[in-house]
Amino acid sequence: ITGLHKEDVIGKSVQDISVSNDLVRLLIQDLFIPENKSGENKKAPIKIYADNKESYFEKEIIPIKIILTGESEEKLIGNVILLQNITPYKELDFAKTNFIATVSHELKTPIMSIQGYLETLSDGGIEDPTINSIYIEKALKNVERMIMIIDDLVNISMLESGELALNYKKFDINALVQEVYESLEMQASAAQTKLAIKEGCDHVFNVYADEKLIREVLVNLISNAIKYGNKGGFVHAGFYNMGDNILIEIADNGLGIAKEQLNRVFERFFRIEKSRSRDMGGTGLGLSIVKHIIEAHNQNVNVRSTIGEGSTFGFTLQKA
């Protein structure tokens, strides 16, 4: 825990060791500086900085006392210090706090919009034919957005907890992609985006997976590629044999994703262009759901992207 080896401590004073070790220094402070002088709560976890991150330790100091022969009073001969690294628990607490704050913010936006529209209608706008139906429609759209966010959160929770049983079956992933293409044809037409199967990939690729959930993965990836791609661009699907698995890739020629954002795209509520995502009705949970579905199949999902050239999302499925 301290990162010290025996050659670092044997024959050296505690003061010498503490100079280069924050954890030892703080423990010595707890042992020898009275609480009212140090100004710190000795029951609070110890916090140190190591490897460019914060680490937390719970401590318990147990004094060792003996009574020498012929004497009536105890004599302190040392202390045993018990340490437990609670950094993972602290990180989990931080993640929970951050998640609650983010969800609250995401839900607050449509709630405030609904409140604004309803207050306007309540103050007499309901009698104004130029705005009443428009404001009611906008309020309903924000209600739908809240329902989408809650539904997505429920789906993620079920995937994480393992409550969602996978219904494995054999099916052709190429045929499924083309079905999804057909269902998104109007969206693609509005964006003047061409949907296609890559050359050499337009034949049967049988996989063994939950077809309904994989359809959801494909809808998310292809819909995103259309939404955030260039007008008049393309979305290409490719399939590749990878030993026991099939690699499925969805590629576009859109704006691309910055390198420093690539490792965050599968995080809940992470958006590359926040205002644009909200305007297009995104919840910020689609790619997180994609990741959870693929990982529930014990498979992998990845992304590569170049600014100005486009992005490619890939995932693997078991070959049938």
Summary of the structure (lengths in Angstrom):
residues: 320
radius of gyration: 29.1
end to end distance: 47.3
largest distance: 100.7
contacts: 850
relative contact order: 0.08
helix: 47%
strand: 24%
